[in-house]
């Protein structure tokens, strides 16, 4: 519900302050005003000279791979009076600088990145941080005035890794906006953890209202015109207009709230065109580069859905695609008319490819356009704003980018690539102006602002350039370089001892409890660790931030947090190393604290290293019992007590093949992955996460073993290994274009052309290369189509062409080859009489099972030639795994599906398939709508049922679940329950585990098998092929959806862990709208 925190507070809606003459010599917020229009009434001097530059670290946006989430791709300074204020997404600070000189005046640090522009008012500066707080500081001194938590006060300050930084579960990424004495902001980006939109009295910091029910909203229109439970994910600079609060929602369309009450007015997630960058003009909002939203009803301006009345489709409808609530087709075609535009009254100014445009928004119209869709005439709407004029400049046609534009007085300030220029506007708005001057910059601008009689330009390299009228000596404020190393001391020795004990040189190290911070510096100097320092002494922490954090060698590997070391809520499994400078601050005598620290150690060797004297060390290690500290190993070395979390998490399991295992069960035996789940880490970047273009089933699916996630980047044929517990990129290795792999804790096996590589899972280096003896000329192309790794053998399926298209036989193979897993010796090979389907190859123990049959392509040709295909044979074979000898075979003649097209979904679900149940020694298989079970020892049929629903089956110990969500008994094939566990939505398939099922139901979703409760993750989708893997105690989800334009707020890799406390945060009763 919406909570009114101060029941008797009345705050007026002063329309003039929002929509009237608010322009001033200041630039107090992003794009100057609450509507983000980019206009100042103050004239700048005719001639401007570069006066100073300030170099900041190169920006590190949260979502570097997704342009629609580039709300923090640039530093975004604001100006109040003679001071500039700029937040940092790198060190979490806000810095005040003198506008005339560029000198630093003060710096205020938060505990997380500051990703969005501050707002400045009444000699105060307000800003949000990824640490989950909104701060208000004094503009002159930087002293804290007040701060407000984005999350409810009754929730602990939980943290996780977000975009490779330690952040709050509820980061403030709904960028603050100031209007009429009130600051509005949004916190939380994961609806399943809770999302909050607040109104705060700017003077006192008192919360006026909080909307806490927009994280779960039912019947939201999403992609493909489906209705789906959804939720907000506030990311972007918020906007205020009269009675409206407009909240950008990441890659989705913005949501509209009532400014007085906080009630959600309406939310349409939309199909495409969503963006985190929003600008308002009158009754419309420009959303990103391609979207225009009506503020009256929240729908895109070209939506015909409401006016269609009873004809409006309620879901996907091919004949009515022009009537979808979220338009499917492009509808805005004016170059330069988008979120970057300057909005001055009814005129929008924009720059595109070096040409300046002016549009009359008052005379904008919508009309119908004639198009065809699948051979049918349709009439999608379009939006047009009449062009008032366009002005070609000397930069026109050079195909360079324009990222920023502003209007100050009667001039436009714009750029094309690195070329900055000013346009003097004509007094007649219908006539073009002229180029007043041009300047070349050292890098491309990313933001501009006009204030204090100066033009400030931020460039892509992170520099701020100040242009003014005076001719002065240029002042250059450069970044600090590497500091001189301190002479070795006792901290140098301790660092060496703990690094030896850690048995690791990289990952995450946490220094909890400081004396002077020297151990932090030594760990950074002598390792590749990302080091997180935690202490309650803000003076020590700030000193580290200003010294160690400013060192160019360390700034991206260092983070410092002000918190009680003994109470800080650290994520589970994060740390390869936990150490302290002051063990007393950890309060280890309080037994639960030691257990909490142990929980934050990464499995497979994470070490807690405590410098203690012998007596205290012995006493502590005696208290660490294996029955309470699962997997623990203890030792002492160099007066350091070492508590190590060895091996995998008890109860966890692996996902070694894209099919789960070599038996093709699509079932995880991991017992730790259970509801409810909370996010452990998220993000994709140069050194973390994984992202891959959607592949509609063509690419390999992710695998997890030994604490590592392995995924193949198809576009570059690069296999990447990511730490399952932190998202940190471990290694990458280039492969051939037809490689297939399987991942085990001790090795990754890669079948590639005529060889099988055995990779070290820790490094990606080849430990061995096994050659395959293939009786074909050397010039014959060889492609691996599948690989199964059993207890003793590596089974590889190959074909003799390089076609990658599924419709061209990507899943067919002509030869099976078995290699000894240890020596690589080729044991046997067996050519197909017709072809082997990859989905019909399973390995378990000493047996190999496969089907030799006609391919769907061949069956289609035969059917078109009028041949009888209903009794074509499928030969099922059981082979001895080591010798390749035929143990038994049986021929089935189940009718094949009549596939009118060779679409990947039809091929996946209707072609021959097999799966082996070790518990029952049954071989399950089928094709089309037929399913059977054979005795795995003899091949005799045990049962045969017309089981409907697509494969793959999720094959558990007692039951199997098909792709319509129905449960069947493995032994008998009988239906266990007539009620489906789930409904799939989207081009994907479900997989399962002991406790949960994982699927795409439009958004990524998991279902509790026992309670049958569905948990929609709401703010993102999984891949077009399965990208949800339960293994190593986590739900792992690498990003397999790059290139998808569907408007889910976030597009990212992430991992989730079981967190009982999060159950009540999910939202049991979705908001009705």
Buried (B, 14 or more C-beta within 10 A) or exposed (E): EBBBBBEEBEBEBEEEBBBEEBBBBBBBBBBBBBBBBBBBBBEBEEEBBBBBBBBBBEBBBBBBBBBBBBBBBBBBBBBBBEBBBBBBBBBBBBBBBBBBBBEEBBBBBBBBBBBBBBBBBEEBBBBBBBBBBBBBBBBBEBEEBBBBBBBEEEBEBBBBBBBBBBBBBBBBBBBBBBBBBBBBBBBBBBBBBBBBBBBBBBBEBBBBBBBBBBBBBBEBBBBBBBBBBBBBBBBBBBBBBEBBBBBBBBBBBBBBBBBBBBBBBBBBBBBBBBBBBBBBBBEBBBBBBBBBBBBEEBBBBBBBBEEBEEEBBEEEBEEBBBBBBBBBBEBBEBBBBBBBBBBBEBBBBBBBBBBBBBBBBEEBEBEEBEBEBEEEEBEBBBBBBEEBBBBEBEBBEEEBBBBBBBBBBBBBBBBBBBBBBBBBBBEEBEEBBEBBEBBEBEBBBBBBBBBBBBBBBBBBBBBBBBBBBEEEEEBEBEBEEEBEEEEEEEBBEBBBBBBEBBEBEBBBBBBBBBBEBBBBBBBBBBBEBBBBBBBBBEEBBBBBBBBBBBBEEBBBBBBBBBBBBBBBBBBBBBBBBBBBBBBEBBBBEEEEBBEBBBBBBBBBBBBBBBBBEEEBBEEBBEEBEEEEBBBBBBEBEBBBBBBBBBBBBEBBBBBBBBBBBBBBBBBBBBBBBBBBBBBBBBBBBEEBBBBBBBBBBBBBBBBBBBBBBBBBBBEEBBBBBBBBBBBBBBBBBEBBEBBBBBBBBEBBBBBBBBBBBBBBBEEBEBEBEBEBEBEEEEEEEBBBBBBBBBEBBBBBBBBEBEBBEBBEBBBBBBBBBBBBBEEBEBBBBBEBEBBBBBBBBBBBBBBBBBBBBBBBBBBBEBBEEEEEBEEBBBBBBBBBBBEBEEBBEBEBEBEBBBBEEBBBBBBBBBBBBBBBBBEBBBBBBBBBBBBBBBBBEEBEEBBBBEBEBBBBBBBBEEBBBBBBBBBBBBBEBEEBEEEBBBEBBBBBBBBBBBBBBBBBBBBBBBBBBEEBEBBBBBBBBBBBBBBBBBBBBBBBBBBBBBEBBBBBBBBBBBBBBBBEEBEEBBBEEBBEB
